[in-house]
Amino acid sequence: MDLVAHWKNVQAMLRQPLPAKVLLTNREAIGTAFSEWLGKANGELAVKAASPAEVVAVFCAWVLSIEPDEQDRIASRAIIVEQRDAWRALTTSRQPLILVASPRLEVDAELVVEAVRQGHHVLRFAEFRTPRNMPHVELPMMRRFDLQETLAREAGLPESEA
């Protein structure tokens, strides 16, 4: 699935669609981590978060909130992969891809290594019990007050609903 389709699905599950910026509240560092990771020729980015779905949604939100030229460059190569067979098939692509592990896909070290070896970027969820010595970045929790302000400012929600 592509990022835009996934974002539309996320939005359809909400009472009211929200701007992508809402998911980035208090999370400027994750945008920097995404940029640095994609600035390399290939590689893995493991993100410690509350859930795998949050990692995918925040990546989509980040892509949709950056400059349109950069957004197109990234979104045209990014694929959210839900099945192992599809993952294996995509790793054979000669075009460098951004493979995003779906919350439904259990990604093991072999899948990651193969994709990176073939020149791709891999974004995956890292559980909170992941050892500190394993390379990863942490997705911070949004602070309630800042989230309320962002919901009011960006989504136009009344303060009581925010």
Backbone as CSV, one residue per row, in Angstrom:
resi,resn,N_x,N_y,N_z,CA_x,CA_y,CA_z,C_x,C_y,C_z
1,MET,0.848,-1.165,0.000,0.000,0.000,0.000,0.903,1.240,0.000
2,ASP,0.479,2.266,-0.716,1.274,3.491,-0.712,0.901,4.362,0.494
3,LEU,1.737,5.358,0.783,1.554,6.190,1.971,0.257,6.988,1.942
4,VAL,-0.094,7.523,0.795,-1.301,8.343,0.698,-2.545,7.492,0.972
5,ALA,-2.601,6.300,0.410,-3.742,5.411,0.644,-3.830,5.043,2.126
6,HIS,-2.695,4.768,2.725,-2.697,4.435,4.152,-3.197,5.620,4.980
7,TRP,-2.714,6.821,4.655,-3.136,8.012,5.393,-4.648,8.221,5.246
8,LYS,-5.169,8.011,4.051,-6.623,8.145,3.848,-7.382,7.136,4.693
9,ASN,-6.855,5.930,4.828,-7.495,4.918,5.672,-7.477,5.339,7.139
10,VAL,-6.348,5.874,7.586,-6.248,6.365,8.964,-7.278,7.472,9.188
11,GLN,-7.358,8.404,8.251,-8.299,9.514,8.374,-9.747,9.036,8.396
12,ALA,-10.045,8.004,7.621,-11.419,7.491,7.542,-11.870,6.856,8.857
13,MET,-10.926,6.452,9.690,-11.279,5.843,10.974,-11.558,6.884,12.055
14,LEU,-11.276,8.146,11.766,-11.456,9.201,12.759,-12.819,9.864,12.615
15,ARG,-13.292,10.451,13.697,-14.557,11.194,13.647,-14.444,12.374,12.701
16,GLN,-13.270,12.996,12.714,-13.008,14.166,11.878,-11.579,14.047,11.353
17,PRO,-11.359,14.253,10.056,-9.997,14.189,9.534,-9.096,15.207,10.242
18,LEU,-7.855,14.802,10.457,-6.896,15.671,11.125,-5.722,15.970,10.199
19,PRO,-5.169,17.174,10.302,-3.969,17.482,9.533,-2.811,16.591,9.988
20,ALA,-1.926,16.280,9.074,-0.780,15.425,9.385,0.057,16.002,10.525
21,LYS,0.142,17.315,10.608,0.964,17.955,11.641,0.570,17.540,13.048
22,VAL,-0.661,17.140,13.244,-1.121,16.765,14.586,-0.290,15.612,15.137
23,LEU,0.006,14.618,14.313,0.787,13.467,14.782,2.253,13.801,15.026
24,LEU,2.676,14.972,14.611,4.075,15.366,14.787,4.275,16.297,15.975
25,THR,3.227,16.519,16.753,3.302,17.385,17.921,4.362,16.864,18.889
26,ASN,5.309,17.714,19.250,6.425,17.368,20.153,7.340,16.291,19.581
27,ARG,7.341,16.140,18.279,8.123,15.049,17.681,9.051,15.541,16.578
28,GLU,9.625,16.700,16.760,10.521,17.250,15.747,11.717,16.327,15.508
29,ALA,12.185,15.684,16.581,13.367,14.823,16.462,13.134,13.641,15.532
30,ILE,11.904,13.133,15.465,11.661,11.990,14.586,11.779,12.412,13.128
31,GLY,11.364,13.635,12.810,11.531,14.137,11.450,12.998,14.219,11.067
32,THR,13.820,14.662,11.999,15.267,14.712,11.766,15.816,13.305,11.551
33,ALA,15.356,12.356,12.369,15.817,10.971,12.223,15.408,10.395,10.868
34,PHE,14.175,10.678,10.442,13.723,10.210,9.127,14.589,10.813,8.025
35,SER,14.857,12.103,8.095,15.670,12.784,7.074,17.073,12.209,7.005
36,GLU,17.694,12.034,8.160,19.065,11.497,8.191,19.110,10.078,7.645
37,TRP,18.131,9.267,8.024,18.062,7.884,7.551,17.894,7.840,6.034
38,LEU,17.004,8.656,5.494,16.775,8.660,4.048,17.889,9.358,3.282
39,GLY,18.717,10.112,3.984,19.865,10.757,3.355,21.003,9.788,3.057
40,LYS,20.939,8.606,3.633,21.949,7.572,3.392,21.535,6.744,2.174
41,ALA,22.493,6.040,1.609,22.213,5.233,0.419,21.187,4.139,0.695
42,ASN,21.230,3.555,1.866,20.292,2.517,2.281,20.408,2.373,3.790
43,GLY,19.590,1.520,4.374,19.720,1.286,5.800,18.397,1.045,6.481
44,GLU,18.513,0.652,7.741,17.364,0.330,8.571,17.154,1.427,9.600
45,LEU,15.887,1.729,9.863,15.540,2.610,10.968,14.499,1.880,11.808
46,ALA,14.899,1.535,13.028,13.986,0.898,13.984,13.492,1.994,14.915
47,VAL,12.176,2.075,15.075,11.576,3.132,15.887,10.829,2.502,17.058
48,LYS,11.263,2.871,18.264,10.569,2.448,19.477,9.359,3.336,19.659
49,ALA,8.204,2.710,19.750,6.956,3.465,19.869,5.937,2.637,20.642
50,ALA,4.798,3.247,20.910,3.733,2.545,21.624,3.186,1.376,20.809
51,SER,3.186,1.503,19.473,2.658,0.431,18.633,3.254,0.522,17.229
52,PRO,3.236,-0.590,16.481,3.693,-0.553,15.093,2.844,0.383,14.238
53,ALA,1.540,0.445,14.515,0.653,1.319,13.740,1.048,2.781,13.905
54,GLU,1.494,3.151,15.089,1.909,4.533,15.330,3.139,4.879,14.507
55,VAL,4.077,3.969,14.384,5.282,4.222,13.582,4.892,4.516,12.135
56,VAL,4.024,3.690,11.575,3.605,3.862,10.181,2.838,5.170,10.006
57,ALA,1.925,5.452,10.918,1.121,6.677,10.814,1.985,7.926,10.950
58,VAL,2.940,7.918,11.858,3.809,9.088,12.036,4.707,9.277,10.817
59,PHE,5.199,8.188,10.242,6.015,8.328,9.023,5.178,8.926,7.898
60,CYS,3.967,8.426,7.721,3.062,8.987,6.700,2.819,10.467,6.958
61,ALA,2.530,10.814,8.202,2.265,12.214,8.562,3.484,13.084,8.276
62,TRP,4.657,12.577,8.593,5.889,13.350,8.337,6.064,13.580,6.828
63,VAL,5.913,12.533,6.040,6.072,12.673,4.589,5.067,13.682,4.043
64,LEU,3.832,13.600,4.508,2.790,14.495,4.002,2.926,15.930,4.499
65,SER,3.829,16.157,5.441,3.997,17.513,5.975,5.253,18.215,5.461
66,ILE,6.062,17.539,4.668,7.285,18.169,4.161,7.018,18.835,2.810
67,GLU,8.028,19.518,2.306,7.907,20.237,1.030,7.449,19.288,-0.083
68,PRO,6.577,19.768,-0.979,6.008,18.892,-2.016,7.037,18.149,-2.868
69,ASP,8.128,18.801,-3.259,9.128,18.106,-4.087,9.750,16.941,-3.334
70,GLU,10.109,17.191,-2.085,10.703,16.146,-1.249,9.662,15.066,-0.951
71,GLN,8.447,15.491,-0.708,7.336,14.575,-0.443,7.165,13.600,-1.611
72,ASP,7.144,14.114,-2.820,6.984,13.261,-4.005,8.149,12.295,-4.157
73,ARG,9.360,12.785,-3.894,10.557,11.954,-4.022,10.508,10.760,-3.067
74,ILE,10.008,10.995,-1.865,9.937,9.925,-0.864,8.713,9.042,-1.105
75,ALA,7.548,9.651,-1.258,6.304,8.877,-1.400,6.328,7.971,-2.628
76,SER,7.020,8.379,-3.676,7.059,7.560,-4.893,7.875,6.276,-4.710
77,ARG,8.686,6.223,-3.663,9.513,5.031,-3.413,9.060,4.228,-2.202
78,ALA,8.122,4.762,-1.426,7.732,4.134,-0.166,6.545,3.183,-0.349
79,ILE,6.660,2.026,0.254,5.610,1.017,0.181,5.428,0.418,1.568
80,ILE,4.197,0.400,2.029,3.875,-0.268,3.285,3.591,-1.721,2.933
81,VAL,4.393,-2.614,3.465,4.347,-4.027,3.085,3.663,-4.833,4.183
82,GLU,2.688,-5.647,3.776,1.890,-6.408,4.734,2.193,-7.901,4.741
83,GLN,2.867,-8.412,3.710,3.106,-9.845,3.632,4.570,-10.143,3.336
84,ARG,5.055,-11.243,3.908,6.461,-11.641,3.731,6.791,-11.869,2.253
85,ASP,5.886,-12.528,1.510,6.149,-12.805,0.102,6.296,-11.507,-0.690
86,ALA,5.443,-10.548,-0.392,5.533,-9.254,-1.067,6.850,-8.571,-0.708
87,TRP,7.244,-8.641,0.562,8.511,-8.049,1.009,9.673,-8.656,0.216
88,ARG,9.692,-9.970,0.152,10.788,-10.653,-0.565,10.807,-10.264,-2.048
89,ALA,9.642,-10.168,-2.652,9.580,-9.783,-4.060,10.072,-8.356,-4.252
90,LEU,9.702,-7.458,-3.354,10.108,-6.051,-3.479,11.610,-5.864,-3.280
91,THR,12.235,-6.709,-2.472,13.678,-6.550,-2.257,14.477,-6.814,-3.529
92,THR,13.879,-7.477,-4.510,14.592,-7.741,-5.761,14.558,-6.544,-6.712
93,SER,13.807,-5.511,-6.364,13.710,-4.332,-7.226,15.064,-3.654,-7.383
94,ARG,15.344,-3.245,-8.585,16.595,-2.520,-8.833,16.480,-1.054,-8.443
95,GLN,15.238,-0.586,-8.336,14.990,0.775,-7.856,15.091,0.770,-6.341
96,PRO,15.826,1.712,-5.756,15.889,1.745,-4.291,14.534,2.144,-3.704
97,LEU,14.021,1.283,-2.851,12.700,1.485,-2.258,12.809,1.824,-0.776
98,ILE,11.716,2.319,-0.245,11.574,2.528,1.194,10.506,1.534,1.623
99,LEU,10.952,0.472,2.266,10.041,-0.583,2.694,9.626,-0.316,4.134
100,VAL,8.346,-0.110,4.315,7.791,0.197,5.630,7.036,-1.043,6.095
101,ALA,7.468,-1.584,7.228,6.821,-2.788,7.749,5.443,-2.440,8.294
102,SER,4.438,-3.053,7.732,3.058,-2.887,8.194,2.936,-3.423,9.620
103,PRO,1.982,-2.911,10.381,1.750,-3.481,11.710,1.408,-4.970,11.666
104,ARG,0.917,-5.446,10.543,0.546,-6.864,10.404,1.735,-7.769,10.047
105,LEU,2.851,-7.173,9.674,4.002,-7.950,9.212,5.028,-8.107,10.319
106,GLU,5.362,-9.340,10.617,6.426,-9.595,11.580,7.747,-9.616,10.814
107,VAL,8.563,-8.634,11.096,9.821,-8.489,10.364,10.945,-9.096,11.191
108,ASP,11.632,-10.063,10.599,12.774,-10.639,11.295,14.068,-10.094,10.694
109,ALA,15.160,-10.398,11.334,16.466,-9.868,10.924,16.803,-10.238,9.476
110,GLU,16.440,-11.426,9.052,16.751,-11.855,7.688,16.073,-10.967,6.648
111,LEU,14.803,-10.635,6.862,14.101,-9.764,5.919,14.753,-8.388,5.856
112,VAL,15.122,-7.864,7.001,15.753,-6.537,7.056,17.102,-6.558,6.354
113,VAL,17.934,-7.513,6.700,19.281,-7.587,6.126,19.232,-7.738,4.611
114,GLU,18.347,-8.587,4.127,18.230,-8.793,2.682,17.836,-7.502,1.975
115,ALA,16.860,-6.794,2.518,16.413,-5.548,1.888,17.520,-4.498,1.881
116,VAL,18.199,-4.336,3.001,19.277,-3.343,3.083,20.426,-3.736,2.161
117,ARG,20.768,-5.017,2.135,21.845,-5.503,1.254,21.537,-5.218,-0.212
118,GLN,20.246,-5.252,-0.560,19.837,-4.987,-1.939,19.710,-3.487,-2.236
119,GLY,20.035,-2.621,-1.250,20.052,-1.184,-1.494,18.808,-0.417,-1.083
120,HIS,17.975,-1.020,-0.260,16.719,-0.389,0.146,16.811,0.200,1.554
121,HIS,15.854,1.058,1.856,15.664,1.567,3.207,14.557,0.739,3.853
122,VAL,14.700,0.461,5.148,13.707,-0.311,5.890,13.299,0.472,7.129
123,LEU,11.998,0.677,7.282,11.448,1.302,8.481,10.633,0.240,9.207
124,ARG,10.968,0.054,10.493,10.254,-0.964,11.259,10.059,-0.517,12.705
125,PHE,9.127,-1.166,13.345,8.799,-0.957,14.746,9.825,-1.663,15.615
126,ALA,10.209,-1.016,16.712,11.058,-1.641,17.723,10.294,-1.604,19.038
127,GLU,10.131,-2.741,19.653,9.380,-2.800,20.908,10.143,-2.094,22.017
128,PHE,9.411,-1.663,23.037,10.040,-0.974,24.154,11.025,-1.871,24.890
129,ARG,10.863,-3.170,24.780,11.811,-4.066,25.446,13.079,-4.304,24.616
130,THR,13.172,-3.642,23.463,14.374,-3.746,22.650,15.569,-3.270,23.479
131,PRO,16.642,-4.029,23.524,17.802,-3.619,24.323,18.343,-2.253,23.890
132,ARG,18.816,-1.505,24.858,19.341,-0.160,24.573,20.529,-0.175,23.627
133,ASN,21.285,-1.254,23.605,22.466,-1.303,22.737,22.129,-1.601,21.277
134,MET,20.866,-1.930,20.997,20.431,-2.133,19.611,20.114,-0.770,19.020
135,PRO,20.581,-0.486,17.798,20.319,0.834,17.216,18.823,1.077,16.980
136,HIS,18.345,2.201,17.465,16.941,2.578,17.287,16.784,4.050,17.662
137,VAL,15.634,4.601,17.305,15.253,5.936,17.766,13.933,5.766,18.508
138,GLU,13.664,6.690,19.409,12.422,6.611,20.168,11.451,7.673,19.688
139,LEU,10.211,7.278,19.551,9.144,8.197,19.194,8.544,8.693,20.500
140,PRO,8.786,9.953,20.833,8.289,10.436,22.123,6.766,10.532,22.139
141,MET,6.219,10.439,23.326,4.785,10.624,23.512,4.474,12.104,23.296
142,MET,3.291,12.395,22.786,2.872,13.783,22.637,2.432,14.297,24.003
143,ARG,2.833,15.516,24.319,2.397,16.125,25.579,0.959,16.618,25.400
144,ARG,0.129,16.308,26.377,-1.296,16.581,26.286,-1.612,18.051,25.979
145,PHE,-0.991,18.968,26.697,-1.279,20.388,26.501,-0.925,20.818,25.075
146,ASP,0.246,20.382,24.601,0.671,20.748,23.246,-0.240,20.124,22.196
147,LEU,-0.675,18.899,22.443,-1.598,18.238,21.517,-2.928,18.990,21.469
148,GLN,-3.433,19.398,22.620,-4.678,20.165,22.653,-4.537,21.459,21.855
149,GLU,-3.421,22.143,22.034,-3.188,23.388,21.277,-3.134,23.113,19.777
150,THR,-2.440,22.066,19.389,-2.315,21.722,17.968,-3.670,21.345,17.381
151,LEU,-4.452,20.574,18.115,-5.784,20.204,17.634,-6.668,21.431,17.441
152,ALA,-6.570,22.381,18.350,-7.366,23.607,18.221,-6.866,24.452,17.052
153,ARG,-5.552,24.604,16.943,-4.968,25.481,15.925,-5.024,24.854,14.531
154,GLU,-4.582,23.619,14.401,-4.453,22.990,13.081,-5.736,22.329,12.586
155,ALA,-6.512,21.750,13.508,-7.720,21.031,13.110,-8.984,21.851,13.346
156,GLY,-8.823,23.003,14.000,-9.973,23.857,14.236,-10.968,23.312,15.243
157,LEU,-10.522,22.418,16.095,-11.426,21.850,17.099,-11.641,22.858,18.235
158,PRO,-12.831,22.904,18.769,-13.050,23.744,19.951,-12.199,23.200,21.105
159,GLU,-11.798,24.083,21.996,-10.916,23.697,23.095,-11.483,22.517,23.894
160,SER,-12.787,22.493,24.110,-13.403,21.413,24.891,-13.253,20.054,24.201
161,GLU,-13.300,20.027,22.871,-13.123,18.765,22.137,-11.658,18.385,22.015
162,ALA,-10.818,19.382,21.866,-9.387,19.133,21.740,-8.870,18.462,23.002
